[in-house]
Amino acid sequence: MLGSEKNRQQELGEVLRLSPGLLQPRIELARSQIGGGKAQAASDLLDSAPKNQKSAAALAATRNWALLALNHADEAGADAENALKTQRIPELVLQRGIAKFLKKDFVGARTDAQEILRTNAADSGALSLAIQACLADKQNALALQILNESTAKNSASPRMQLVAGEWLRQPERRPTPGLPSLRLRR
């Protein structure tokens, strides 16, 4: 871990020790722990949040990332589903889709990813999930169609061009030969 990130975690931990009722430092520390490979510590930190914070969407979403990192797809999916009953947040839809993917519900995963892409075609996480779900379900033509649609809606976006290029660059990710190819802007 980078020294500055370790220092940041220590500072956030100290803030929480002094003011355990603060939500944002708790979320930031947990996300940092997840990124640093300490998903269990993040889960424990979030589980110890005060009761009035337990229903916060940001806490639920962060806890789900920890659960997914711990390969607890069933729990993450169920928690995302429960949180989505009160707030329709794309991050929670994505997490539910990832949980479905991990349980080999590729159609469900793709459906969740496409829900996000309908409102934000530039969401690279949703795009990757949709394509992975299609390819896992042997729906290569649909994967290419989703990639083409998202790229067309964001043709001026260098980020989207990079994502599309990454997908097409890797032989195991290439859609079936003979299908229309994606034309990238130069």
Beta strands, then each sheet from edge to edge (+ up, - down):
end
